[in-house]
Amino acid sequence: MPPLRRLGASRTRGSRRAAMERMIADRVAQAIEDHEKKRASSSNTEGSSSSGWILDKVVYAASTFEGRALTWWNGNVRTLGLENANKIPWTEFKEMMTTEYCPDTEIQKMEQELWNLTLKGDDIETYINSDFMN
């Protein structure tokens, strides 16, 4: 049979371990609560769903970027810093995207093509297969 002193030491270790696990659980719960409060008060949640699926539209949208769009976003992140870039309001983010990828000249060109599009006779196949429709 082990000495009592040793048995008492293992009980102390067990209670210390339980106390440490409680402390960790409490701190994790507090950190999650603080994070949720911070997310809820962020101005970046404009128009977000209350179910919590997409609370941070800018972060979600930027996480889907590839190729040139990813390079463009990384340039903004380097300029603004990650935290500031992720805090951009959704409406401003949409304006930035429109300015970068939909220049006024291109929009005017597409509008002009749309207005000039005509159907000649009954040749629907030509109309459907035109460059504008593809």
Secondary structure, 3 states (H helix, E strand, C coil): CCCHHHHHHHHHHHHHHHHHHHHHHHHHHHHHHHHHHHHHHCHHHCCCCCCCCCCCHHHHHHHCCCHHHHHHHHHHHHHHCHHHHHCCCHHHHHHHHHHHHCCHHHHHHHHHHHHHCCCCCCCHHHHHCCCCCC
